[in-house]
Amino acid sequence: MPQDKVNGKMTPIEMEMALDEIKSNLHYMIQNNAITAQFLKAKYDNLIQAGFNEQQALEIIKSRPVYE
């Protein structure tokens, strides 16, 4: 085990590699967030249309996983 790794924390090199991975996937992550937002808005609107009031619909959205 490397000497600079304490309590399971990432080493500076591991952190740099993780950040590089995030940077290389950032475009896809942003696209995913946009799609997720559209999905949640549609789900909220459909709950309202089904007869739930705004507060009920919001609570349902908040308490359920994004993808069921």
CHARMM-style PDB file with segment names, atoms N, HN, CA, C and O in Angstrom:
ATOM      1  N   MET     1       0.854  -1.188   0.000  1.00  0.00      PROA
ATOM      2  CA  MET     1       0.000   0.000   0.000  1.00  0.00      PROA
ATOM      3  C   MET     1       0.890   1.238   0.000  1.00  0.00      PROA
ATOM      4  O   MET     1       1.824   1.325   0.798  1.00  0.00      PROA
ATOM      5  N   PRO     2       0.618   2.187  -0.873  1.00  0.00      PROA
ATOM      6  CA  PRO     2       1.459   3.382  -0.943  1.00  0.00      PROA
ATOM      7  C   PRO     2       1.457   4.149   0.378  1.00  0.00      PROA
ATOM      8  O   PRO     2       0.462   4.167   1.102  1.00  0.00      PROA
ATOM      9  N   GLN     3       2.577   4.772   0.671  1.00  0.00      PROA
ATOM     10  HN  GLN     3       3.385   4.757   0.083  1.00  0.00      PROA
ATOM     11  CA  GLN     3       2.734   5.499   1.916  1.00  0.00      PROA
ATOM     12  C   GLN     3       1.864   6.754   1.985  1.00  0.00      PROA
ATOM     13  O   GLN     3       1.467   7.164   3.076  1.00  0.00      PROA
ATOM     14  N   ASP     4       1.558   7.374   0.832  1.00  0.00      PROA
ATOM     15  HN  ASP     4       1.880   7.041  -0.055  1.00  0.00      PROA
ATOM     16  CA  ASP     4       0.807   8.617   0.856  1.00  0.00      PROA
ATOM     17  C   ASP     4      -0.711   8.410   0.881  1.00  0.00      PROA
ATOM     18  O   ASP     4      -1.466   9.381   0.826  1.00  0.00      PROA
ATOM     19  N   LYS     5      -1.163   7.155   0.964  1.00  0.00      PROA
ATOM     20  HN  LYS     5      -0.550   6.367   1.010  1.00  0.00      PROA
ATOM     21  CA  LYS     5      -2.586   6.861   1.019  1.00  0.00      PROA
ATOM     22  C   LYS     5      -2.978   6.618   2.477  1.00  0.00      PROA
ATOM     23  O   LYS     5      -2.502   5.676   3.111  1.00  0.00      PROA
ATOM     24  N   VAL     6      -3.856   7.483   3.000  1.00  0.00      PROA
ATOM     25  HN  VAL     6      -4.242   8.249   2.485  1.00  0.00      PROA
ATOM     26  CA  VAL     6      -4.233   7.418   4.401  1.00  0.00      PROA
ATOM     27  C   VAL     6      -5.730   7.187   4.517  1.00  0.00      PROA
ATOM     28  O   VAL     6      -6.524   7.870   3.871  1.00  0.00      PROA
ATOM     29  N   ASN     7      -6.110   6.224   5.343  1.00  0.00      PROA
ATOM     30  HN  ASN     7      -5.464   5.669   5.868  1.00  0.00      PROA
ATOM     31  CA  ASN     7      -7.526   5.973   5.650  1.00  0.00      PROA
ATOM     32  C   ASN     7      -8.390   5.779   4.403  1.00  0.00      PROA
ATOM     33  O   ASN     7      -9.551   6.188   4.388  1.00  0.00      PROA
ATOM     34  N   GLY     8      -7.845   5.168   3.376  1.00  0.00      PROA
ATOM     35  HN  GLY     8      -6.902   4.835   3.388  1.00  0.00      PROA
ATOM     36  CA  GLY     8      -8.611   4.897   2.163  1.00  0.00      PROA
ATOM     37  C   GLY     8      -8.850   6.098   1.275  1.00  0.00      PROA
ATOM     38  O   GLY     8      -9.581   5.998   0.290  1.00  0.00      PROA
ATOM     39  N   LYS     9      -8.251   7.229   1.597  1.00  0.00      PROA
ATOM     40  HN  LYS     9      -7.657   7.311   2.397  1.00  0.00      PROA
ATOM     41  CA  LYS     9      -8.430   8.419   0.767  1.00  0.00      PROA
ATOM     42  C   LYS     9      -7.654   8.272  -0.534  1.00  0.00      PROA
ATOM     43  O   LYS     9      -6.689   7.512  -0.615  1.00  0.00      PROA
ATOM     44  N   MET    10      -8.086   9.003  -1.539  1.00  0.00      PROA
ATOM     45  HN  MET    10      -8.870   9.620  -1.473  1.00  0.00      PROA
ATOM     46  CA  MET    10      -7.425   8.943  -2.839  1.00  0.00      PROA
ATOM     47  C   MET    10      -6.097   9.688  -2.787  1.00  0.00      PROA
ATOM     48  O   MET    10      -5.957  10.714  -2.120  1.00  0.00      PROA
ATOM     49  N   THR    11      -5.142   9.144  -3.503  1.00  0.00      PROA
ATOM     50  HN  THR    11      -5.256   8.311  -4.044  1.00  0.00      PROA
ATOM     51  CA  THR    11      -3.860   9.827  -3.633  1.00  0.00      PROA
ATOM     52  C   THR    11      -4.042  10.986  -4.613  1.00  0.00      PROA
ATOM     53  O   THR    11      -5.019  11.003  -5.361  1.00  0.00      PROA
ATOM     54  N   PRO    12      -3.135  11.943  -4.625  1.00  0.00      PROA
ATOM     55  CA  PRO    12      -3.244  13.043  -5.597  1.00  0.00      PROA
ATOM     56  C   PRO    12      -3.293  12.547  -7.039  1.00  0.00      PROA
ATOM     57  O   PRO    12      -4.015  13.113  -7.860  1.00  0.00      PROA
ATOM     58  N   ILE    13      -2.545  11.515  -7.354  1.00  0.00      PROA
ATOM     59  HN  ILE    13      -1.959  11.055  -6.687  1.00  0.00      PROA
ATOM     60  CA  ILE    13      -2.562  10.973  -8.724  1.00  0.00      PROA
ATOM     61  C   ILE    13      -3.916  10.345  -9.028  1.00  0.00      PROA
ATOM     62  O   ILE    13      -4.452  10.531 -10.120  1.00  0.00      PROA
ATOM     63  N   GLU    14      -4.473   9.609  -8.079  1.00  0.00      PROA
ATOM     64  HN  GLU    14      -4.038   9.459  -7.191  1.00  0.00      PROA
ATOM     65  CA  GLU    14      -5.791   9.009  -8.278  1.00  0.00      PROA
ATOM     66  C   GLU    14      -6.857  10.097  -8.445  1.00  0.00      PROA
ATOM     67  O   GLU    14      -7.756   9.968  -9.276  1.00  0.00      PROA
ATOM     68  N   MET    15      -6.750  11.156  -7.660  1.00  0.00      PROA
ATOM     69  HN  MET    15      -6.019  11.260  -6.986  1.00  0.00      PROA
ATOM     70  CA  MET    15      -7.699  12.262  -7.773  1.00  0.00      PROA
ATOM     71  C   MET    15      -7.592  12.921  -9.144  1.00  0.00      PROA
ATOM     72  O   MET    15      -8.610  13.236  -9.761  1.00  0.00      PROA
ATOM     73  N   GLU    16      -6.386  13.130  -9.620  1.00  0.00      PROA
ATOM     74  HN  GLU    16      -5.559  12.875  -9.119  1.00  0.00      PROA
ATOM     75  CA  GLU    16      -6.181  13.729 -10.934  1.00  0.00      PROA
ATOM     76  C   GLU    16      -6.760  12.840 -12.029  1.00  0.00      PROA
ATOM     77  O   GLU    16      -7.371  13.339 -12.974  1.00  0.00      PROA
ATOM     78  N   MET    17      -6.573  11.537 -11.911  1.00  0.00      PROA
ATOM     79  HN  MET    17      -6.076  11.131 -11.144  1.00  0.00      PROA
ATOM     80  CA  MET    17      -7.128  10.607 -12.898  1.00  0.00      PROA
ATOM     81  C   MET    17      -8.651  10.646 -12.867  1.00  0.00      PROA
ATOM     82  O   MET    17      -9.291  10.615 -13.918  1.00  0.00      PROA
ATOM     83  N   ALA    18      -9.239  10.714 -11.670  1.00  0.00      PROA
ATOM     84  HN  ALA    18      -8.718  10.739 -10.816  1.00  0.00      PROA
ATOM     85  CA  ALA    18     -10.693  10.772 -11.554  1.00  0.00      PROA
ATOM     86  C   ALA    18     -11.235  12.059 -12.174  1.00  0.00      PROA
ATOM     87  O   ALA    18     -12.254  12.040 -12.865  1.00  0.00      PROA
ATOM     88  N   LEU    19     -10.555  13.164 -11.924  1.00  0.00      PROA
ATOM     89  HN  LEU    19      -9.728  13.179 -11.362  1.00  0.00      PROA
ATOM     90  CA  LEU    19     -10.985  14.434 -12.512  1.00  0.00      PROA
ATOM     91  C   LEU    19     -10.870  14.424 -14.030  1.00  0.00      PROA
ATOM     92  O   LEU    19     -11.735  14.960 -14.722  1.00  0.00      PROA
ATOM     93  N   ASP    20      -9.819  13.824 -14.545  1.00  0.00      PROA
ATOM     94  HN  ASP    20      -9.117  13.389 -13.982  1.00  0.00      PROA
ATOM     95  CA  ASP    20      -9.674  13.696 -16.000  1.00  0.00      PROA
ATOM     96  C   ASP    20     -10.826  12.887 -16.589  1.00  0.00      PROA
ATOM     97  O   ASP    20     -11.337  13.215 -17.660  1.00  0.00      PROA
ATOM     98  N   GLU    21     -11.228  11.840 -15.895  1.00  0.00      PROA
ATOM     99  HN  GLU    21     -10.812  11.573 -15.025  1.00  0.00      PROA
ATOM    100  CA  GLU    21     -12.346  11.009 -16.348  1.00  0.00      PROA
ATOM    101  C   GLU    21     -13.639  11.826 -16.360  1.00  0.00      PROA
ATOM    102  O   GLU    21     -14.417  11.749 -17.310  1.00  0.00      PROA
ATOM    103  N   ILE    22     -13.863  12.596 -15.314  1.00  0.00      PROA
ATOM    104  HN  ILE    22     -13.231  12.658 -14.542  1.00  0.00      PROA
ATOM    105  CA  ILE    22     -15.054  13.445 -15.258  1.00  0.00      PROA
ATOM    106  C   ILE    22     -15.035  14.461 -16.392  1.00  0.00      PROA
ATOM    107  O   ILE    22     -16.044  14.663 -17.067  1.00  0.00      PROA
ATOM    108  N   LYS    23     -13.900  15.092 -16.599  1.00  0.00      PROA
ATOM    109  HN  LYS    23     -13.080  14.928 -16.051  1.00  0.00      PROA
ATOM    110  CA  LYS    23     -13.786  16.082 -17.679  1.00  0.00      PROA
ATOM    111  C   LYS    23     -14.077  15.462 -19.040  1.00  0.00      PROA
ATOM    112  O   LYS    23     -14.728  16.082 -19.881  1.00  0.00      PROA
ATOM    113  N   SER    24     -13.602  14.254 -19.256  1.00  0.00      PROA
ATOM    114  HN  SER    24     -13.073  13.751 -18.573  1.00  0.00      PROA
ATOM    115  CA  SER    24     -13.800  13.627 -20.560  1.00  0.00      PROA
ATOM    116  C   SER    24     -15.259  13.228 -20.789  1.00  0.00      PROA
ATOM    117  O   SER    24     -15.685  13.048 -21.930  1.00  0.00      PROA
ATOM    118  N   ASN    25     -16.019  13.091 -19.703  1.00  0.00      PROA
ATOM    119  HN  ASN    25     -15.672  13.237 -18.776  1.00  0.00      PROA
ATOM    120  CA  ASN    25     -17.426  12.702 -19.816  1.00  0.00      PROA
ATOM    121  C   ASN    25     -18.386  13.845 -19.525  1.00  0.00      PROA
ATOM    122  O   ASN    25     -19.598  13.632 -19.497  1.00  0.00      PROA
ATOM    123  N   LEU    26     -17.880  15.040 -19.310  1.00  0.00      PROA
ATOM    124  HN  LEU    26     -16.895  15.213 -19.334  1.00  0.00      PROA
ATOM    125  CA  LEU    26     -18.709  16.167 -18.901  1.00  0.00      PROA
ATOM    126  C   LEU    26     -19.844  16.446 -19.878  1.00  0.00      PROA
ATOM    127  O   LEU    26     -20.975  16.685 -19.454  1.00  0.00      PROA
ATOM    128  N   HSD    27     -19.563  16.421 -21.165  1.00  0.00      PROA
ATOM    129  HN  HSD    27     -18.644  16.228 -21.509  1.00  0.00      PROA
ATOM    130  CA  HSD    27     -20.598  16.684 -22.165  1.00  0.00      PROA
ATOM    131  C   HSD    27     -21.770  15.707 -21.994  1.00  0.00      PROA
ATOM    132  O   HSD    27     -22.931  16.115 -22.045  1.00  0.00      PROA
ATOM    133  N   TYR    28     -21.471  14.436 -21.794  1.00  0.00      PROA
ATOM    134  HN  TYR    28     -20.529  14.104 -21.752  1.00  0.00      PROA
ATOM    135  CA  TYR    28     -22.515  13.423 -21.641  1.00  0.00      PROA
ATOM    136  C   TYR    28     -23.270  13.598 -20.327  1.00  0.00      PROA
ATOM    137  O   TYR    28     -24.479  13.372 -20.268  1.00  0.00      PROA
ATOM    138  N   MET    29     -22.569  13.995 -19.285  1.00  0.00      PROA
ATOM    139  HN  MET    29     -21.587  14.179 -19.332  1.00  0.00      PROA
ATOM    140  CA  MET    29     -23.200  14.233 -17.994  1.00  0.00      PROA
ATOM    141  C   MET    29     -24.185  15.395 -18.094  1.00  0.00      PROA
ATOM    142  O   MET    29     -25.279  15.328 -17.532  1.00  0.00      PROA
ATOM    143  N   ILE    30     -23.811  16.449 -18.798  1.00  0.00      PROA
ATOM    144  HN  ILE    30     -22.923  16.503 -19.254  1.00  0.00      PROA
ATOM    145  CA  ILE    30     -24.686  17.608 -18.978  1.00  0.00      PROA
ATOM    146  C   ILE    30     -25.916  17.218 -19.796  1.00  0.00      PROA
ATOM    147  O   ILE    30     -27.031  17.626 -19.469  1.00  0.00      PROA
ATOM    148  N   GLN    31     -25.724  16.443 -20.841  1.00  0.00      PROA
ATOM    149  HN  GLN    31     -24.819  16.112 -21.107  1.00  0.00      PROA
ATOM    150  CA  GLN    31     -26.853  15.965 -21.651  1.00  0.00      PROA
ATOM    151  C   GLN    31     -27.788  15.112 -20.802  1.00  0.00      PROA
ATOM    152  O   GLN    31     -29.009  15.233 -20.902  1.00  0.00      PROA
ATOM    153  N   ASN    32     -27.216  14.254 -19.970  1.00  0.00      PROA
ATOM    154  HN  ASN    32     -26.224  14.155 -19.889  1.00  0.00      PROA
ATOM    155  CA  ASN    32     -28.028  13.394 -19.116  1.00  0.00      PROA
ATOM    156  C   ASN    32     -28.861  14.234 -18.153  1.00  0.00      PROA
ATOM    157  O   ASN    32     -30.034  13.935 -17.930  1.00  0.00      PROA
ATOM    158  N   ASN    33     -28.270  15.279 -17.582  1.00  0.00      PROA
ATOM    159  HN  ASN    33     -27.317  15.521 -17.764  1.00  0.00      PROA
ATOM    160  CA  ASN    33     -29.010  16.138 -16.666  1.00  0.00      PROA
ATOM    161  C   ASN    33     -30.165  16.835 -17.374  1.00  0.00      PROA
ATOM    162  O   ASN    33     -31.246  16.970 -16.801  1.00  0.00      PROA
ATOM    163  N   ALA    34     -29.954  17.277 -18.601  1.00  0.00      PROA
ATOM    164  HN  ALA    34     -29.076  17.168 -19.066  1.00  0.00      PROA
ATOM    165  CA  ALA    34     -31.017  17.935 -19.361  1.00  0.00      PROA
ATOM    166  C   ALA    34     -32.166  16.962 -19.639  1.00  0.00      PROA
ATOM    167  O   ALA    34     -33.336  17.326 -19.519  1.00  0.00      PROA
ATOM    168  N   ILE    35     -31.834  15.756 -20.002  1.00  0.00      PROA
ATOM    169  HN  ILE    35     -30.884  15.460 -20.100  1.00  0.00      PROA
ATOM    170  CA  ILE    35     -32.858  14.738 -20.279  1.00  0.00      PROA
ATOM    171  C   ILE    35     -33.604  14.381 -18.999  1.00  0.00      PROA
ATOM    172  O   ILE    35     -34.826  14.231 -19.012  1.00  0.00      PROA
ATOM    173  N   THR    36     -32.878  14.245 -17.902  1.00  0.00      PROA
ATOM    174  HN  THR    36     -31.886  14.367 -17.891  1.00  0.00      PROA
ATOM    175  CA  THR    36     -33.504  13.936 -16.618  1.00  0.00      PROA
ATOM    176  C   THR    36     -34.470  15.041 -16.206  1.00  0.00      PROA
ATOM    177  O   THR    36     -35.554  14.756 -15.698  1.00  0.00      PROA
ATOM    178  N   ALA    37     -34.088  16.294 -16.419  1.00  0.00      PROA
ATOM    179  HN  ALA    37     -33.207  16.525 -16.832  1.00  0.00      PROA
ATOM    180  CA  ALA    37     -34.963  17.422 -16.088  1.00  0.00      PROA
ATOM    181  C   ALA    37     -36.246  17.375 -16.909  1.00  0.00      PROA
ATOM    182  O   ALA    37     -37.334  17.607 -16.382  1.00  0.00      PROA
ATOM    183  N   GLN    38     -36.120  17.076 -18.192  1.00  0.00      PROA
ATOM    184  HN  GLN    38     -35.236  16.887 -18.621  1.00  0.00      PROA
ATOM    185  CA  GLN    38     -37.303  16.968 -19.053  1.00  0.00      PROA
ATOM    186  C   GLN    38     -38.209  15.838 -18.571  1.00  0.00      PROA
ATOM    187  O   GLN    38     -39.431  15.982 -18.542  1.00  0.00      PROA
ATOM    188  N   PHE    39     -37.604  14.719 -18.195  1.00  0.00      PROA
ATOM    189  HN  PHE    39     -36.611  14.602 -18.218  1.00  0.00      PROA
ATOM    190  CA  PHE    39     -38.364  13.565 -17.706  1.00  0.00      PROA
ATOM    191  C   PHE    39     -39.125  13.922 -16.426  1.00  0.00      PROA
ATOM    192  O   PHE    39     -40.310  13.615 -16.295  1.00  0.00      PROA
ATOM    193  N   LEU    40     -38.432  14.574 -15.481  1.00  0.00      PROA
ATOM    194  HN  LEU    40     -37.469  14.824 -15.587  1.00  0.00      PROA
ATOM    195  CA  LEU    40     -39.075  14.930 -14.215  1.00  0.00      PROA
ATOM    196  C   LEU    40     -40.206  15.926 -14.424  1.00  0.00      PROA
ATOM    197  O   LEU    40     -41.249  15.818 -13.779  1.00  0.00      PROA
ATOM    198  N   LYS    41     -40.017  16.895 -15.318  1.00  0.00      PROA
ATOM    199  HN  LYS    41     -39.170  16.983 -15.842  1.00  0.00      PROA
ATOM    200  CA  LYS    41     -41.071  17.870 -15.614  1.00  0.00      PROA
ATOM    201  C   LYS    41     -42.282  17.176 -16.226  1.00  0.00      PROA
ATOM    202  O   LYS    41     -43.419  17.481 -15.864  1.00  0.00      PROA
ATOM    203  N   ALA    42     -42.053  16.258 -17.140  1.00  0.00      PROA
ATOM    204  HN  ALA    42     -41.130  16.011 -17.434  1.00  0.00      PROA
ATOM    205  CA  ALA    42     -43.158  15.516 -17.757  1.00  0.00      PROA
ATOM    206  C   ALA    42     -43.876  14.665 -16.713  1.00  0.00      PROA
ATOM    207  O   ALA    42     -45.103  14.573 -16.723  1.00  0.00      PROA
ATOM    208  N   LYS    43     -43.124  14.053 -15.825  1.00  0.00      PROA
ATOM    209  HN  LYS    43     -42.127  14.129 -15.817  1.00  0.00      PROA
ATOM    210  CA  LYS    43     -43.723  13.231 -14.769  1.00  0.00      PROA
ATOM    211  C   LYS    43     -44.580  14.101 -13.848  1.00  0.00      PROA
ATOM    212  O   LYS    43     -45.696  13.725 -13.490  1.00  0.00      PROA
ATOM    213  N   TYR    44     -44.054  15.256 -13.472  1.00  0.00      PROA
ATOM    214  HN  TYR    44     -43.147  15.561 -13.764  1.00  0.00      PROA
ATOM    215  CA  TYR    44     -44.797  16.203 -12.629  1.00  0.00      PROA
ATOM    216  C   TYR    44     -46.083  16.632 -13.338  1.00  0.00      PROA
ATOM    217  O   TYR    44     -47.161  16.586 -12.747  1.00  0.00      PROA
ATOM    218  N   ASP    45     -45.973  17.043 -14.588  1.00  0.00      PROA
ATOM    219  HN  ASP    45     -45.097  17.080 -15.069  1.00  0.00      PROA
ATOM    220  CA  ASP    45     -47.147  17.472 -15.356  1.00  0.00      PROA
ATOM    221  C   ASP    45     -48.184  16.358 -15.466  1.00  0.00      PROA
ATOM    222  O   ASP    45     -49.383  16.615 -15.364  1.00  0.00      PROA
ATOM    223  N   ASN    46     -47.731  15.129 -15.674  1.00  0.00      PROA
ATOM    224  HN  ASN    46     -46.757  14.920 -15.758  1.00  0.00      PROA
ATOM    225  CA  ASN    46     -48.652  14.000 -15.780  1.00  0.00      PROA
ATOM    226  C   ASN    46     -49.348  13.718 -14.454  1.00  0.00      PROA
ATOM    227  O   ASN    46     -50.518  13.334 -14.435  1.00  0.00      PROA
ATOM    228  N   LEU    47     -48.638  13.905 -13.352  1.00  0.00      PROA
ATOM    229  HN  LEU    47     -47.688  14.217 -13.368  1.00  0.00      PROA
ATOM    230  CA  LEU    47     -49.268  13.728 -12.041  1.00  0.00      PROA
ATOM    231  C   LEU    47     -50.361  14.777 -11.824  1.00  0.00      PROA
ATOM    232  O   LEU    47     -51.432  14.462 -11.305  1.00  0.00      PROA
ATOM    233  N   ILE    48     -50.091  16.018 -12.221  1.00  0.00      PROA
ATOM    234  HN  ILE    48     -49.221  16.274 -12.644  1.00  0.00      PROA
ATOM    235  CA  ILE    48     -51.091  17.083 -12.122  1.00  0.00      PROA
ATOM    236  C   ILE    48     -52.301  16.736 -12.992  1.00  0.00      PROA
ATOM    237  O   ILE    48     -53.450  16.879 -12.574  1.00  0.00      PROA
ATOM    238  N   GLN    49     -52.017  16.285 -14.192  1.00  0.00      PROA
ATOM    239  HN  GLN    49     -51.084  16.169 -14.532  1.00  0.00      PROA
ATOM    240  CA  GLN    49     -53.080  15.925 -15.125  1.00  0.00      PROA
ATOM    241  C   GLN    49     -53.904  14.750 -14.594  1.00  0.00      PROA
ATOM    242  O   GLN    49     -55.097  14.651 -14.881  1.00  0.00      PROA
ATOM    243  N   ALA    50     -53.278  13.865 -13.826  1.00  0.00      PROA
ATOM    244  HN  ALA    50     -52.309  13.946 -13.593  1.00  0.00      PROA
ATOM    245  CA  ALA    50     -53.975  12.707 -13.272  1.00  0.00      PROA
ATOM    246  C   ALA    50     -54.814  13.055 -12.044  1.00  0.00      PROA
ATOM    247  O   ALA    50     -55.557  12.217 -11.534  1.00  0.00      PROA
ATOM    248  N   GLY    51     -54.691  14.314 -11.568  1.00  0.00      PROA
ATOM    249  HN  GLY    51     -54.087  14.996 -11.982  1.00  0.00      PROA
ATOM    250  CA  GLY    51     -55.556  14.730 -10.471  1.00  0.00      PROA
ATOM    251  C   GLY    51     -54.857  15.089  -9.173  1.00  0.00      PROA
ATOM    252  O   GLY    51     -55.514  15.516  -8.223  1.00  0.00      PROA
ATOM    253  N   PHE    52     -53.545  14.930  -9.107  1.00  0.00      PROA
ATOM    254  HN  PHE    52     -53.011  14.584  -9.878  1.00  0.00      PROA
ATOM    255  CA  PHE    52     -52.812  15.338  -7.915  1.00  0.00      PROA
ATOM    256  C   PHE    52     -52.661  16.852  -7.920  1.00  0.00      PROA
ATOM    257  O   PHE    52     -52.547  17.468  -8.980  1.00  0.00      PROA
ATOM    258  N   ASN    53     -52.660  17.454  -6.723  1.00  0.00      PROA
ATOM    259  HN  ASN    53     -52.753  16.954  -5.862  1.00  0.00      PROA
ATOM    260  CA  ASN    53     -52.404  18.887  -6.693  1.00  0.00      PROA
ATOM    261  C   ASN    53     -50.894  19.120  -6.802  1.00  0.00      PROA
ATOM    262  O   ASN    53     -50.113  18.169  -6.783  1.00  0.00      PROA
ATOM    263  N   GLU    54     -50.492  20.378  -6.917  1.00  0.00      PROA
ATOM    264  HN  GLU    54     -51.126  21.151  -6.933  1.00  0.00      PROA
ATOM    265  CA  GLU    54     -49.077  20.690  -7.148  1.00  0.00      PROA
ATOM    266  C   GLU    54     -48.173  20.173  -6.024  1.00  0.00      PROA
ATOM    267  O   GLU    54     -47.101  19.627  -6.284  1.00  0.00      PROA
ATOM    268  N   GLN    55     -48.614  20.350  -4.778  1.00  0.00      PROA
ATOM    269  HN  GLN    55     -49.485  20.793  -4.568  1.00  0.00      PROA
ATOM    270  CA  GLN    55     -47.806  19.897  -3.641  1.00  0.00      PROA
ATOM    271  C   GLN    55     -47.680  18.379  -3.626  1.00  0.00      PROA
ATOM    272  O   GLN    55     -46.594  17.851  -3.386  1.00  0.00      PROA
ATOM    273  N   GLN    56     -48.774  17.676  -3.878  1.00  0.00      PROA
ATOM    274  HN  GLN    56     -49.656  18.105  -4.073  1.00  0.00      PROA
ATOM    275  CA  GLN    56     -48.741  16.214  -3.920  1.00  0.00      PROA
ATOM    276  C   GLN    56     -47.814  15.731  -5.031  1.00  0.00      PROA
ATOM    277  O   GLN    56     -47.015  14.818  -4.826  1.00  0.00      PROA
ATOM    278  N   ALA    57     -47.922  16.338  -6.193  1.00  0.00      PROA
ATOM    279  HN  ALA    57     -48.572  17.080  -6.359  1.00  0.00      PROA
ATOM    280  CA  ALA    57     -47.072  15.939  -7.316  1.00  0.00      PROA
ATOM    281  C   ALA    57     -45.605  16.165  -6.987  1.00  0.00      PROA
ATOM    282  O   ALA    57     -44.759  15.319  -7.277  1.00  0.00      PROA
ATOM    283  N   LEU    58     -45.309  17.301  -6.384  1.00  0.00      PROA
ATOM    284  HN  LEU    58     -45.997  17.987  -6.149  1.00  0.00      PROA
ATOM    285  CA  LEU    58     -43.928  17.589  -6.011  1.00  0.00      PROA
ATOM    286  C   LEU    58     -43.400  16.578  -5.001  1.00  0.00      PROA
ATOM    287  O   LEU    58     -42.262  16.123  -5.114  1.00  0.00      PROA
ATOM    288  N   GLU    59     -44.218  16.226  -4.015  1.00  0.00      PROA
ATOM    289  HN  GLU    59     -45.142  16.596  -3.923  1.00  0.00      PROA
ATOM    290  CA  GLU    59     -43.791  15.242  -3.009  1.00  0.00      PROA
ATOM    291  C   GLU    59     -43.564  13.874  -3.645  1.00  0.00      PROA
ATOM    292  O   GLU    59     -42.629  13.164  -3.273  1.00  0.00      PROA
ATOM    293  N   ILE    60     -44.397  13.507  -4.585  1.00  0.00      PROA
ATOM    294  HN  ILE    60     -45.156  14.083  -4.887  1.00  0.00      PROA
ATOM    295  CA  ILE    60     -44.210  12.223  -5.286  1.00  0.00      PROA
ATOM    296  C   ILE    60     -42.896  12.245  -6.053  1.00  0.00      PROA
ATOM    297  O   ILE    60     -42.132  11.281  -6.001  1.00  0.00      PROA
ATOM    298  N   ILE    61     -42.625  13.333  -6.762  1.00  0.00      PROA
ATOM    299  HN  ILE    61     -43.245  14.117  -6.804  1.00  0.00      PROA
ATOM    300  CA  ILE    61     -41.381  13.461  -7.518  1.00  0.00      PROA
ATOM    301  C   ILE    61     -40.183  13.364  -6.578  1.00  0.00      PROA
ATOM    302  O   ILE    61     -39.216  12.664  -6.875  1.00  0.00      PROA
ATOM    303  N   LYS    62     -40.245  14.064  -5.447  1.00  0.00      PROA
ATOM    304  HN  LYS    62     -41.031  14.633  -5.206  1.00  0.00      PROA
ATOM    305  CA  LYS    62     -39.118  14.098  -4.511  1.00  0.00      PROA
ATOM    306  C   LYS    62     -38.877  12.745  -3.837  1.00  0.00      PROA
ATOM    307  O   LYS    62     -37.738  12.419  -3.501  1.00  0.00      PROA
ATOM    308  N   SER    63     -39.921  11.965  -3.639  1.00  0.00      PROA
ATOM    309  HN  SER    63     -40.846  12.230  -3.912  1.00  0.00      PROA
ATOM    310  CA  SER    63     -39.790  10.739  -2.850  1.00  0.00      PROA
ATOM    311  C   SER    63     -39.543   9.480  -3.676  1.00  0.00      PROA
ATOM    312  O   SER    63     -39.288   8.413  -3.117  1.00  0.00      PROA
ATOM    313  N   ARG    64     -39.616   9.593  -4.978  1.00  0.00      PROA
ATOM    314  HN  ARG    64     -39.823  10.460  -5.432  1.00  0.00      PROA
ATOM    315  CA  ARG    64     -39.442   8.408  -5.831  1.00  0.00      PROA
ATOM    316  C   ARG    64     -38.124   8.501  -6.598  1.00  0.00      PROA
ATOM    317  O   ARG    64     -37.631   9.593  -6.881  1.00  0.00      PROA
ATOM    318  N   PRO    65     -37.564   7.338  -6.928  1.00  0.00      PROA
ATOM    319  CA  PRO    65     -36.342   7.367  -7.767  1.00  0.00      PROA
ATOM    320  C   PRO    65     -36.661   7.967  -9.126  1.00  0.00      PROA
ATOM    321  O   PRO    65     -37.800   7.922  -9.592  1.00  0.00      PROA
ATOM    322  N   VAL    66     -35.635   8.528  -9.751  1.00  0.00      PROA
ATOM    323  HN  VAL    66     -34.710   8.564  -9.373  1.00  0.00      PROA
ATOM    324  CA  VAL    66     -35.825   9.172 -11.056  1.00  0.00      PROA
ATOM    325  C   VAL    66     -36.340   8.173 -12.076  1.00  0.00      PROA
ATOM    326  O   VAL    66     -37.282   8.470 -12.810  1.00  0.00      PROA
ATOM    327  N   TYR    67     -35.737   6.995 -12.132  1.00  0.00      PROA
ATOM    328  HN  TYR    67     -34.971   6.754 -11.536  1.00  0.00      PROA
ATOM    329  CA  TYR    67     -36.137   5.983 -13.103  1.00  0.00      PROA
ATOM    330  C   TYR    67     -36.680   4.776 -12.368  1.00  0.00      PROA
ATOM    331  O   TYR    67     -35.943   4.078 -11.672  1.00  0.00      PROA
ATOM    332  N   GLU    68     -37.972   4.533 -12.525  1.00  0.00      PROA
ATOM    333  HN  GLU    68     -38.571   5.100 -13.091  1.00  0.00      PROA
ATOM    334  CA  GLU    68     -38.590   3.394 -11.865  1.00  0.00      PROA
ATOM    335  C   GLU    68     -38.757   2.257 -12.836  1.00  0.00      PROA
ATOM    336  OT1 GLU    68     -39.264   1.198 -12.465  1.00  0.00      PROA
TER     337      GLU     68
END
